[in-house]
Amino acid sequence: MVAKVTWPSKRLGELAEFRNGVNYNKSSFGEGVKVVGVSDFKDYTKPRYGELEQINPEGIVTERNILRDGDIVFVRSNGNRDLIGRSLFIDQPPEEVTHSAFTIRLRFNSSEVHPKFFAYCFRTPLIRHGLTASGGGTNISNLNQDILNALEVPLPPLSVQRRIAGILSAYDELMENSQRRIRILEAMARALYREWFVHFRFPGHEKLPRVASPLGDIPQGWEVKKLADVAEVNRAQINARNAPEELHYIDISSVSPGQIDTITTYAFADAPGRARRIVQNGDVLWSCVRPNRRSYVQVMHPEPNTIASTGFAVLTARKVPFTFLYFATTTDDFVVYLTNNATGAAYPAVTAATFEKADLLIPSAPLFRKFGEATIAMVEQIHTLQHQVRSLRQTRDLLLPRLLSGATLRADVTQLRRSAGVQRVE
């Protein structure tokens, strides 16, 4: 048995300096500098640079606002208190990146620090609680530089910091490898959809003449139908009479383009009032608010009593393969259709009727079957990889506080690594 190690601690302000982000509005969006905003703080350890929005830096961004390798960015203020104190590690940004006024940038200036160690340290429940509990404000919660400056953080020897960061980074690398495979599989399935149903280069296309339709010339025998003719929107929902005692909740903020980042389990009595939409295998979830952000996902093999927010439109395929419904409703053209039909200035949104009235191009039944056979296998593999990612994340998060406390035995690390499929971590 190894005794628990008590690391020395220091005030964070002795190790780093802080800076709030830049103010911008909708008119600032355009080509220029990528920006980390509150909506980018998903369950990642670093930003997904390719998904960041851009702003015109003129008159807004200076060199002092550009993020550097090793910086850590925190959510400073947000109406959702759970987001306060979430952090992202800036790891070798491929291009210039800044951050919004709703965030704070931390930059270490001490030789006693390995930044990646602290990137993990700030994700531990104890320190996360310290950040959120200290937030104040009336209508909005806040984290500020004074709170960060006064925060006591553990300071193991530099060699230990590097060792711990190396172990935890291995999990992130495995998760990124799985995420990369997921992106490849989805790209393959989406490319097949485009080839057959957009460019009309499907098996046997040479034998079919084109005929006129509301969507232009289409292969003979194909039809243009409303989405409501082939799918249901918001098929079912729970209420106080039929609600389960416990439910697994998917919120809009937990969905990134093509994937669910987190599912939260609640007792029904404690669940948010928006937890109402019943979800089943193959359903497509589409956020009704700000459709240009592409918060959509296909749900595969959900746990019983999985419930989505009423902020989603839940699309259930009836007369088409569920993979066809997913790819047909997540094309660039479909996103433009939703965006053009959204109403509301502050929070542009669409309704269930917007989805139901959408035109879909419906091919012959045999071609549907071939597409389903090809793409459902890919989607099942994506689901398996996503399950692996969740297992790796859970194992990493279990290991994280034990490593940072100095109490974890090497045997414990080995056992946890094997449970997640990590063979070796240096």
VOPAGU-2260 file (C-alpha; in pm, 1 decimal, decimal comma):
REM VOPAGU-2260
SITE   aa  ch    i         X         Y         Z
SITE  MET   A    0       0,0       0,0       0,0
SITE  VAL   A    1     129,5     342,8     -93,6
SITE  ALA   A    2      44,5     633,3     132,9
SITE  LYS   A    3    -136,1     925,6     -17,3
SITE  VAL   A    4      97,4    1203,9    -124,9
SITE  THR   A    5      14,4    1560,3     -25,8
SITE  TRP   A    6     147,5    1794,3    -292,3
SITE  PRO   A    7     247,2    2148,2    -198,3
SITE  SER   A    8      11,0    2413,3    -332,1
SITE  LYS   A    9      34,9    2767,2    -461,5
SITE  ARG   A   10    -197,0    3046,7    -544,2
SITE  LEU   A   11    -268,6    3039,5    -919,4
SITE  GLY   A   12    -187,4    3409,9    -943,6
SITE  GLU   A   13     173,8    3328,0    -848,4
SITE  LEU   A   14     205,0    3102,9   -1152,6
SITE  ALA   A   15       3,8    3271,0   -1426,7
SITE  GLU   A   16    -155,1    3587,8   -1558,6
SITE  PHE   A   17    -506,1    3632,2   -1696,2
SITE  ARG   A   18    -687,7    3826,6   -1965,8
SITE  ASN   A   19   -1053,9    3859,5   -2062,8
SITE  GLY   A   20   -1155,2    3794,8   -2423,5
SITE  VAL   A   21   -1268,7    4029,7   -2698,6
SITE  ASN   A   22   -1610,8    4187,6   -2750,3
SITE  TYR   A   23   -1777,1    4131,9   -3086,5
SITE  ASN   A   24   -2128,7    4104,4   -3230,3
SITE  LYS   A   25   -2299,7    3941,3   -3527,7
SITE  SER   A   26   -2172,4    4210,9   -3763,7
SITE  SER   A   27   -1815,5    4103,1   -3679,6
SITE  PHE   A   28   -1856,5    3752,9   -3824,9
SITE  GLY   A   29   -1670,1    3688,7   -4148,5
SITE  GLU   A   30   -1329,6    3588,2   -4275,1
SITE  GLY   A   31   -1042,0    3659,0   -4038,9
SITE  VAL   A   32    -950,2    3512,6   -3700,5
SITE  LYS   A   33   -1099,3    3198,7   -3544,8
SITE  VAL   A   34   -1264,9    3262,4   -3208,1
SITE  VAL   A   35   -1330,2    3035,7   -2909,2
SITE  GLY   A   36   -1679,3    3110,2   -2778,5
SITE  VAL   A   37   -1887,6    2960,0   -2500,1
SITE  SER   A   38   -2063,5    2723,2   -2742,5
SITE  ASP   A   39   -1726,6    2558,2   -2816,0
SITE  PHE   A   40   -1684,3    2429,6   -2459,3
SITE  LYS   A   41   -1802,8    2073,0   -2512,5
SITE  ASP   A   42   -1653,6    1766,7   -2346,1
SITE  TYR   A   43   -1320,0    1812,7   -2524,0
SITE  THR   A   44    -983,2    1896,5   -2373,3
SITE  LYS   A   45    -893,3    2132,6   -2659,0
SITE  PRO   A   46   -1088,9    2330,2   -2920,3
SITE  ARG   A   47   -1196,5    2175,0   -3247,5
SITE  TYR   A   48   -1025,9    2440,6   -3453,5
SITE  GLY   A   49   -1201,8    2346,8   -3776,7
SITE  GLU   A   50   -1544,2    2412,7   -3617,0
SITE  LEU   A   51   -1465,1    2757,1   -3472,3
SITE  GLU   A   52   -1642,4    3062,9   -3610,8
SITE  GLN   A   53   -1441,1    3350,3   -3755,4
SITE  ILE   A   54   -1456,0    3723,4   -3695,3
SITE  ASN   A   55   -1307,4    4020,2   -3875,8
SITE  PRO   A   56   -1021,3    4121,3   -3641,3
SITE  GLU   A   57   -1008,2    4488,2   -3748,7
SITE  GLY   A   58   -1053,7    4710,8   -3445,1
SITE  ILE   A   59   -1128,7    4411,2   -3221,3
SITE  VAL   A   60    -832,5    4173,9   -3197,0
SITE  THR   A   61    -477,9    4270,6   -3100,1
SITE  GLU   A   62    -168,8    4057,3   -3054,6
SITE  ARG   A   63    -244,8    4039,8   -2681,3
SITE  ASN   A   64    -575,1    3866,2   -2759,0
SITE  ILE   A   65    -424,0    3592,4   -2974,7
SITE  LEU   A   66    -403,3    3257,5   -2797,9
SITE  ARG   A   67     -71,2    3073,7   -2771,2
SITE  ASP   A   68      31,7    2714,1   -2728,7
SITE  GLY   A   69     -10,3    2623,6   -2361,3
SITE  ASP   A   70    -284,4    2877,9   -2283,4
SITE  ILE   A   71    -600,1    2764,4   -2102,1
SITE  VAL   A   72    -936,0    2932,4   -2168,9
SITE  PHE   A   73   -1222,3    2930,9   -1915,7
SITE  VAL   A   74   -1591,2    3012,4   -1951,8
SITE  ARG   A   75   -1629,1    3339,6   -1758,9
SITE  SER   A   76   -2002,6    3404,3   -1772,4
SITE  ASN   A   77   -2311,1    3232,1   -1907,1
SITE  GLY   A   78   -2677,3    3193,3   -1820,0
SITE  ASN   A   79   -2612,1    2819,8   -1772,6
SITE  ARG   A   80   -2422,5    2801,0   -1443,0
SITE  ASP   A   81   -2295,6    2450,6   -1523,5
SITE  LEU   A   82   -2076,6    2597,5   -1797,7
SITE  ILE   A   83   -1893,8    2839,1   -1566,5
SITE  GLY   A   84   -1533,5    2731,1   -1516,9
SITE  ARG   A   85   -1523,7    2484,8   -1806,6
SITE  SER   A   86   -1187,6    2500,6   -1975,5
SITE  LEU   A   87   -1009,6    2424,2   -2301,7
SITE  PHE   A   88    -636,7    2372,3   -2352,7
SITE  ILE   A   89    -475,2    2552,6   -2644,5
SITE  ASP   A   90    -243,7    2290,4   -2792,9
SITE  GLN   A   91     -42,3    2401,5   -3096,5
SITE  PRO   A   92    -317,6    2602,9   -3269,7
SITE  PRO   A   93    -286,2    2563,3   -3647,5
SITE  GLU   A   94    -378,6    2926,8   -3712,2
SITE  GLU   A   95    -452,8    3250,9   -3528,8
SITE  VAL   A   96    -722,2    3203,1   -3263,1
SITE  THR   A   97    -870,2    3452,3   -3017,1
SITE  HIS   A   98   -1145,7    3415,5   -2753,3
SITE  SER   A   99   -1473,5    3586,1   -2670,7
SITE  ALA   A  100   -1547,3    3833,4   -2391,1
SITE  PHE   A  101   -1742,2    3559,9   -2210,8
SITE  THR   A  102   -1413,9    3375,7   -2150,2
SITE  ILE   A  103   -1087,5    3429,9   -1961,5
SITE  ARG   A  104    -745,8    3329,4   -2089,7
SITE  LEU   A  105    -487,2    3191,7   -1845,6
SITE  ARG   A  106    -118,7    3202,1   -1947,5
SITE  PHE   A  107     148,4    3051,5   -1723,7
SITE  ASN   A  108     464,4    3253,0   -1660,5
SITE  SER   A  109     636,9    3015,4   -1416,8
SITE  SER   A  110     908,3    2757,6   -1485,9
SITE  GLU   A  111     750,7    2534,0   -1217,1
SITE  VAL   A  112     456,7    2454,6   -1443,3
SITE  HIS   A  113     379,5    2200,7   -1718,0
SITE  PRO   A  114      68,4    2363,2   -1874,0
SITE  LYS   A  115     -93,3    2040,3   -1994,2
SITE  PHE   A  116     -90,0    1903,6   -1637,8
SITE  PHE   A  117    -297,7    2198,7   -1524,6
SITE  ALA   A  118    -527,7    2163,5   -1823,8
SITE  TYR   A  119    -627,0    1830,0   -1669,6
SITE  CYS   A  120    -612,0    1964,7   -1315,5
SITE  PHE   A  121    -879,3    2225,4   -1393,7
SITE  ARG   A  122   -1113,5    1947,1   -1508,5
SITE  THR   A  123   -1119,0    1769,3   -1170,9
SITE  PRO   A  124   -1449,5    1794,1    -981,2
SITE  LEU   A  125   -1291,2    1961,9    -678,3
SITE  ILE   A  126   -1135,6    2251,7    -868,1
SITE  ARG   A  127   -1432,8    2280,6   -1107,0
SITE  HIS   A  128   -1658,2    2313,8    -802,2
SITE  GLY   A  129   -1429,0    2579,8    -659,3
SITE  LEU   A  130   -1460,4    2782,3    -977,8
SITE  THR   A  131   -1838,4    2756,3   -1012,0
SITE  ALA   A  132   -1911,5    2801,9    -641,6
SITE  SER   A  133   -1717,0    3127,0    -642,0
SITE  GLY   A  134   -1911,4    3273,1    -934,3
SITE  GLY   A  135   -2148,9    3554,3    -848,7
SITE  GLY   A  136   -2402,8    3775,5   -1016,1
SITE  THR   A  137   -2776,9    3825,0   -1025,7
SITE  ASN   A  138   -2908,0    3727,9   -1367,9
SITE  ILE   A  139   -2587,9    3568,1   -1488,0
SITE  SER   A  140   -2314,0    3368,9   -1318,3
SITE  ASN   A  141   -1957,7    3495,1   -1335,4
SITE  LEU   A  142   -1601,3    3380,8   -1299,7
SITE  ASN   A  143   -1344,1    3657,5   -1281,8
SITE  GLN   A  144    -970,3    3714,1   -1268,1
SITE  ASP   A  145    -971,7    3771,1    -890,7
SITE  ILE   A  146   -1125,1    3425,9    -834,2
SITE  LEU   A  147    -865,5    3261,3   -1057,0
SITE  ASN   A  148    -585,8    3462,3    -899,0
SITE  ALA   A  149    -679,0    3340,9    -547,7
SITE  LEU   A  150    -738,3    2975,7    -643,5
SITE  GLU   A  151    -507,9    2730,6    -460,1
SITE  VAL   A  152    -376,6    2461,2    -695,0
SITE  PRO   A  153    -155,7    2155,7    -630,5
SITE  LEU   A  154     204,4    2186,7    -745,1
SITE  PRO   A  155     378,0    1848,6    -775,0
SITE  PRO   A  156     737,4    1833,9    -899,9
SITE  LEU   A  157     768,8    1918,7   -1268,1
SITE  SER   A  158     866,4    1559,7   -1355,5
SITE  VAL   A  159     548,0    1431,1   -1188,3
SITE  GLN   A  160     337,1    1688,4   -1374,0
SITE  ARG   A  161     480,7    1567,0   -1704,6
SITE  ARG   A  162     424,6    1201,9   -1611,0
SITE  ILE   A  163      60,5    1257,6   -1516,1
SITE  ALA   A  164      -5,1    1465,7   -1828,2
SITE  GLY   A  165     152,8    1191,9   -2040,8
SITE  ILE   A  166     -71,6     920,8   -1896,0
SITE  LEU   A  167    -387,7    1124,6   -1942,4
SITE  SER   A  168    -285,3    1243,5   -2289,7
SITE  ALA   A  169    -274,2     881,1   -2403,8
SITE  TYR   A  170    -647,8     855,0   -2342,5
SITE  ASP   A  171    -711,1    1173,1   -2536,9
SITE  GLU   A  172    -500,6    1043,0   -2826,1
SITE  LEU   A  173    -697,1     717,3   -2836,4
SITE  MET   A  174   -1023,0     911,7   -2828,3
SITE  GLU   A  175    -901,2    1136,0   -3110,2
SITE  ASN   A  176    -803,4     829,8   -3316,7
SITE  SER   A  177   -1154,2     690,0   -3274,2
SITE  GLN   A  178   -1305,9    1027,8   -3354,6
SITE  ARG   A  179   -1094,9    1040,6   -3670,9
SITE  ARG   A  180   -1225,6     699,6   -3779,0
SITE  ILE   A  181   -1579,5     817,5   -3706,6
SITE  ARG   A  182   -1528,5    1121,1   -3929,5
SITE  ILE   A  183   -1392,9     901,2   -4210,5
SITE  LEU   A  184   -1688,5     660,3   -4191,6
SITE  GLU   A  185   -1941,1     942,2   -4189,0
SITE  ALA   A  186   -1763,2    1109,0   -4482,4
SITE  MET   A  187   -1783,6     781,3   -4676,9
SITE  ALA   A  188   -2156,5     742,7   -4609,4
SITE  ARG   A  189   -2224,3    1107,9   -4690,0
SITE  ALA   A  190   -2022,7    1080,7   -5012,3
SITE  LEU   A  191   -2234,7     779,9   -5115,0
SITE  TYR   A  192   -2550,7     983,2   -5048,0
SITE  ARG   A  193   -2422,2    1270,6   -5265,2
SITE  GLU   A  194   -2311,9    1035,3   -5543,9
SITE  TRP   A  195   -2649,7     858,5   -5565,7
SITE  PHE   A  196   -2905,3    1122,1   -5464,3
SITE  VAL   A  197   -2743,7    1452,0   -5560,8
SITE  HIS   A  198   -2529,6    1369,4   -5864,2
SITE  PHE   A  199   -2756,8    1077,6   -5966,2
SITE  ARG   A  200   -2465,4     842,2   -6028,9
SITE  PHE   A  201   -2634,1     540,7   -5870,0
SITE  PRO   A  202   -2617,7     179,7   -5996,9
SITE  GLY   A  203   -2808,0     163,1   -6324,5
SITE  HIS   A  204   -2841,8     540,1   -6365,0
SITE  GLU   A  205   -2747,1     517,6   -6733,9
SITE  LYS   A  206   -3076,1     342,0   -6814,3
SITE  LEU   A  207   -3305,4     603,2   -6658,4
SITE  PRO   A  208   -3401,2     921,4   -6844,2
SITE  ARG   A  209   -3451,3    1248,9   -6655,7
SITE  VAL   A  210   -3791,8    1408,5   -6604,5
SITE  ALA   A  211   -3894,3    1751,7   -6478,3
SITE  SER   A  212   -3983,5    1805,4   -6109,6
SITE  PRO   A  213   -4017,4    2093,1   -5858,2
SITE  LEU   A  214   -3651,9    2026,6   -5769,3
SITE  GLY   A  215   -3531,9    2024,1   -6129,2
SITE  ASP   A  216   -3467,6    1727,4   -6357,1
SITE  ILE   A  217   -3469,2    1397,2   -6168,4
SITE  PRO   A  218   -3443,6    1030,0   -6269,8
SITE  GLN   A  219   -3764,0     880,8   -6405,5
SITE  GLY   A  220   -3961,9     699,8   -6135,9
SITE  TRP   A  221   -3833,0     918,5   -5853,4
SITE  GLU   A  222   -4066,7    1150,7   -5662,7
SITE  VAL   A  223   -4055,5    1475,8   -5466,0
SITE  LYS   A  224   -4237,6    1434,0   -5134,9
SITE  LYS   A  225   -4274,8    1630,7   -4815,3
SITE  LEU   A  226   -4075,5    1506,1   -4517,7
SITE  ALA   A  227   -4406,5    1446,8   -4335,5
SITE  ASP   A  228   -4495,2    1187,0   -4602,3
SITE  VAL   A  229   -4200,9     962,9   -4511,6
SITE  ALA   A  230   -4121,5    1048,5   -4148,0
SITE  GLU   A  231   -4276,1    1168,6   -3822,7
SITE  VAL   A  232   -4169,5    1480,4   -3638,5
SITE  ASN   A  233   -4183,0    1470,1   -3257,2
SITE  ARG   A  234   -4343,0    1127,2   -3252,6
SITE  ALA   A  235   -4397,7    1103,1   -2876,4
SITE  GLN   A  236   -4318,0    1271,0   -2549,5
SITE  ILE   A  237   -4347,2    1209,6   -2177,3
SITE  ASN   A  238   -4561,4    1392,4   -1927,2
SITE  ALA   A  239   -4620,6    1372,1   -1554,6
SITE  ARG   A  240   -4854,7    1073,7   -1601,2
SITE  ASN   A  241   -4630,0     849,1   -1812,9
SITE  ALA   A  242   -4283,9     971,5   -1709,0
SITE  PRO   A  243   -4022,3     719,4   -1593,9
SITE  GLU   A  244   -3873,3     755,9   -1248,1
SITE  GLU   A  245   -3530,8     809,2   -1408,9
SITE  LEU   A  246   -3438,8     938,5   -1752,3
SITE  HIS   A  247   -3129,1     996,4   -1965,6
SITE  TYR   A  248   -3140,2    1351,2   -2095,7
SITE  ILE   A  249   -2996,8    1494,3   -2418,3
SITE  ASP   A  250   -2976,1    1873,4   -2407,9
SITE  ILE   A  251   -2909,5    2098,9   -2708,3
SITE  SER   A  252   -2578,2    2213,3   -2558,5
SITE  SER   A  253   -2459,5    1850,5   -2544,0
SITE  VAL   A  254   -2491,3    1790,1   -2919,8
SITE  SER   A  255   -2216,8    1877,8   -3167,6
SITE  PRO   A  256   -2256,1    1827,9   -3543,5
SITE  GLY   A  257   -2301,1    1451,6   -3578,1
SITE  GLN   A  258   -2244,3    1344,9   -3219,1
SITE  ILE   A  259   -2375,0    1350,2   -2862,7
SITE  ASP   A  260   -2106,3    1477,5   -2626,1
SITE  THR   A  261   -2283,7    1408,5   -2296,4
SITE  ILE   A  262   -2603,1    1244,2   -2170,8
SITE  THR   A  263   -2712,2    1336,7   -1817,7
SITE  THR   A  264   -2913,5    1102,1   -1596,4
SITE  TYR   A  265   -3183,3    1259,9   -1378,8
SITE  ALA   A  266   -3465,9    1150,5   -1157,2
SITE  PHE   A  267   -3775,7    1275,9   -1338,6
SITE  ALA   A  268   -3855,6    1510,2   -1049,6
SITE  ASP   A  269   -3513,3    1675,5   -1089,6
SITE  ALA   A  270   -3499,8    1680,6   -1470,0
SITE  PRO   A  271   -3524,4    2007,7   -1665,3
SITE  GLY   A  272   -3876,5    2099,5   -1773,6
SITE  ARG   A  273   -3766,9    2068,9   -2137,7
SITE  ALA   A  274   -3683,2    1698,0   -2097,8
SITE  ARG   A  275   -3986,9    1564,1   -2283,2
SITE  ARG   A  276   -3912,9    1421,1   -2631,6
SITE  ILE   A  277   -3894,5    1039,3   -2645,4
SITE  VAL   A  278   -3602,8     909,7   -2853,1
SITE  GLN   A  279   -3565,2     572,2   -3023,8
SITE  ASN   A  280   -3303,3     397,3   -3237,2
SITE  GLY   A  281   -3233,7     573,9   -3567,3
SITE  ASP   A  282   -3404,9     901,3   -3476,6
SITE  VAL   A  283   -3251,9    1224,1   -3601,4
SITE  LEU   A  284   -3226,6    1508,2   -3349,1
SITE  TRP   A  285   -3215,4    1858,3   -3498,0
SITE  SER   A  286   -3186,6    2168,1   -3279,9
SITE  CYS   A  287   -3465,1    2408,6   -3368,8
SITE  VAL   A  288   -3265,3    2708,3   -3243,2
SITE  ARG   A  289   -2994,6    2858,8   -3466,4
SITE  PRO   A  290   -2995,1    2580,9   -3726,4
SITE  ASN   A  291   -2688,1    2733,0   -3890,0
SITE  ARG   A  292   -2488,8    2583,0   -3599,1
SITE  ARG   A  293   -2578,4    2231,4   -3720,5
SITE  SER   A  294   -2660,5    2082,2   -3381,6
SITE  TYR   A  295   -2788,5    1751,3   -3517,3
SITE  VAL   A  296   -2720,1    1383,5   -3455,6
SITE  GLN   A  297   -2851,8    1037,6   -3540,1
SITE  VAL   A  298   -2926,6     845,9   -3220,7
SITE  MET   A  299   -2818,6     481,8   -3222,7
SITE  HIS   A  300   -2924,3     220,8   -2966,3
SITE  PRO   A  301   -3017,6     466,3   -2689,9
SITE  GLU   A  302   -3068,7     347,8   -2335,5
SITE  PRO   A  303   -3432,0     294,7   -2235,5
SITE  ASN   A  304   -3593,8     620,8   -2123,6
SITE  THR   A  305   -3360,2     839,7   -2327,8
SITE  ILE   A  306   -3531,0    1178,1   -2354,0
SITE  ALA   A  307   -3438,4    1482,2   -2563,1
SITE  SER   A  308   -3503,3    1849,4   -2502,9
SITE  THR   A  309   -3813,0    2007,8   -2654,3
SITE  GLY   A  310   -3563,0    2237,3   -2823,4
SITE  PHE   A  311   -3503,0    1952,0   -3069,6
SITE  ALA   A  312   -3715,9    1834,2   -3356,8
SITE  VAL   A  313   -3707,8    1452,8   -3337,5
SITE  LEU   A  314   -3734,5    1299,8   -3685,8
SITE  THR   A  315   -3840,8     934,2   -3705,9
SITE  ALA   A  316   -3810,2     755,1   -4042,5
SITE  ARG   A  317   -4120,9     562,0   -4151,0
SITE  LYS   A  318   -4097,0     490,7   -4524,0
SITE  VAL   A  319   -3725,7     549,7   -4582,7
SITE  PRO   A  320   -3406,9     404,2   -4430,6
SITE  PHE   A  321   -3320,1     604,2   -4120,5
SITE  THR   A  322   -2972,1     669,8   -4261,6
SITE  PHE   A  323   -3128,6     826,4   -4571,8
SITE  LEU   A  324   -3336,6    1057,6   -4352,1
SITE  TYR   A  325   -3025,2    1161,1   -4159,7
SITE  PHE   A  326   -2811,3    1241,1   -4463,2
SITE  ALA   A  327   -3099,0    1406,7   -4652,0
SITE  THR   A  328   -3169,5    1643,3   -4360,9
SITE  THR   A  329   -2806,7    1734,7   -4287,9
SITE  THR   A  330   -2691,6    1850,3   -4632,3
SITE  ASP   A  331   -2575,4    2207,4   -4686,4
SITE  ASP   A  332   -2892,9    2273,8   -4887,3
SITE  PHE   A  333   -3113,5    2152,0   -4601,7
SITE  VAL   A  334   -2926,2    2370,6   -4350,8
SITE  VAL   A  335   -2981,1    2669,4   -4583,1
SITE  TYR   A  336   -3351,9    2579,8   -4604,3
SITE  LEU   A  337   -3382,5    2577,1   -4224,0
SITE  THR   A  338   -3178,2    2894,9   -4181,9
SITE  ASN   A  339   -3387,9    3081,4   -4439,4
SITE  ASN   A  340   -3709,8    2972,8   -4266,9
SITE  ALA   A  341   -3598,5    3052,6   -3910,6
SITE  THR   A  342   -3778,7    3335,0   -3732,8
SITE  GLY   A  343   -3669,8    3555,7   -3442,4
SITE  ALA   A  344   -3385,2    3803,6   -3428,6
SITE  ALA   A  345   -3204,9    3710,8   -3106,0
SITE  TYR   A  346   -3266,8    3335,3   -3127,5
SITE  PRO   A  347   -3363,8    3243,2   -3484,1
SITE  ALA   A  348   -3555,4    2915,3   -3469,4
SITE  VAL   A  349   -3761,4    2678,1   -3680,4
SITE  THR   A  350   -4062,9    2469,3   -3583,0
SITE  ALA   A  351   -4176,9    2111,3   -3637,5
SITE  ALA   A  352   -4383,8    2237,1   -3932,3
SITE  THR   A  353   -4067,0    2369,0   -4099,1
SITE  PHE   A  354   -3931,3    2014,5   -4107,9
SITE  GLU   A  355   -4261,8    1858,6   -4211,3
SITE  LYS   A  356   -4292,9    2091,3   -4514,0
SITE  ALA   A  357   -3939,4    2027,1   -4640,4
SITE  ASP   A  358   -3910,2    1870,9   -4987,4
SITE  LEU   A  359   -3722,2    1541,1   -5012,5
SITE  LEU   A  360   -3626,9    1355,2   -5328,3
SITE  ILE   A  361   -3744,6     995,2   -5298,0
SITE  PRO   A  362   -3588,1     727,3   -5523,1
SITE  SER   A  363   -3710,0     377,3   -5607,1
SITE  ALA   A  364   -3752,7     118,4   -5331,1
SITE  PRO   A  365   -3471,6    -111,8   -5458,8
SITE  LEU   A  366   -3222,7     176,5   -5449,9
SITE  PHE   A  367   -3338,7     263,0   -5099,4
SITE  ARG   A  368   -3266,2     -92,6   -4989,1
SITE  LYS   A  369   -2916,2     -84,6   -5137,7
SITE  PHE   A  370   -2840,3     246,8   -4970,2
SITE  GLY   A  371   -2969,5     121,1   -4636,0
SITE  GLU   A  372   -2761,8    -196,7   -4656,5
SITE  ALA   A  373   -2445,6       1,1   -4732,6
SITE  THR   A  374   -2484,7     285,3   -4484,9
SITE  ILE   A  375   -2648,0     120,3   -4183,9
SITE  ALA   A  376   -2336,7     -98,6   -4146,6
SITE  MET   A  377   -2122,3     216,9   -4144,6
SITE  VAL   A  378   -2346,8     387,5   -3889,6
SITE  GLU   A  379   -2335,5      79,6   -3665,3
SITE  GLN   A  380   -1955,9      92,5   -3674,2
SITE  ILE   A  381   -1968,2     462,2   -3588,9
SITE  HIS   A  382   -2187,1     376,1   -3290,8
SITE  THR   A  383   -1933,1     115,4   -3172,1
SITE  LEU   A  384   -1650,7     369,6   -3196,2
SITE  GLN   A  385   -1855,3     630,8   -3010,3
SITE  HIS   A  386   -1913,2     378,0   -2732,4
SITE  GLN   A  387   -1536,3     323,1   -2713,7
SITE  VAL   A  388   -1482,3     698,5   -2688,1
SITE  ARG   A  389   -1729,8     721,5   -2399,5
SITE  SER   A  390   -1557,6     430,7   -2220,1
SITE  LEU   A  391   -1217,0     593,4   -2263,8
SITE  ARG   A  392   -1351,5     925,8   -2137,8
SITE  GLN   A  393   -1507,2     763,7   -1830,9
SITE  THR   A  394   -1184,0     579,0   -1752,1
SITE  ARG   A  395    -975,1     893,6   -1797,5
SITE  ASP   A  396   -1209,3    1091,4   -1575,0
SITE  LEU   A  397   -1196,9     819,4   -1308,6
SITE  LEU   A  398    -818,4     811,9   -1321,1
SITE  LEU   A  399    -774,7    1189,7   -1328,7
SITE  PRO   A  400    -850,7    1280,5    -964,2
SITE  ARG   A  401    -661,7     975,0    -836,2
SITE  LEU   A  402    -347,2    1073,3   -1023,6
SITE  LEU   A  403    -373,1    1433,4    -914,4
SITE  SER   A  404    -416,7    1330,8    -550,9
SITE  GLY   A  405     -91,7    1131,6    -562,2
SITE  ALA   A  406    -272,2     826,5    -422,9
SITE  THR   A  407    -290,5     601,1    -729,7
SITE  LEU   A  408     -75,5     289,3    -734,8
SITE  ARG   A  409      96,8     182,5   -1054,0
SITE  ALA   A  410    -112,6    -133,2   -1045,3
SITE  ASP   A  411    -426,9      80,3   -1038,6
SITE  VAL   A  412    -308,7     271,9   -1343,9
SITE  THR   A  413    -233,9     -52,0   -1530,4
SITE  GLN   A  414    -575,2    -196,8   -1448,2
SITE  LEU   A  415    -756,3     116,2   -1558,0
SITE  ARG   A  416    -553,3     134,0   -1878,9
SITE  ARG   A  417    -640,6    -223,7   -1969,0
SITE  SER   A  418   -1010,1    -165,6   -1899,9
SITE  ALA   A  419   -1008,2     102,3   -2169,2
SITE  GLY   A  420    -784,0     -81,7   -2412,3
SITE  VAL   A  421    -469,0     123,0   -2346,0
SITE  GLN   A  422    -175,1    -112,2   -2373,5
SITE  ARG   A  423     108,7     119,2   -2285,7
SITE  VAL   A  424     142,8     476,0   -2166,1
SITE  GLU   A  425     475,1     642,4   -2100,8
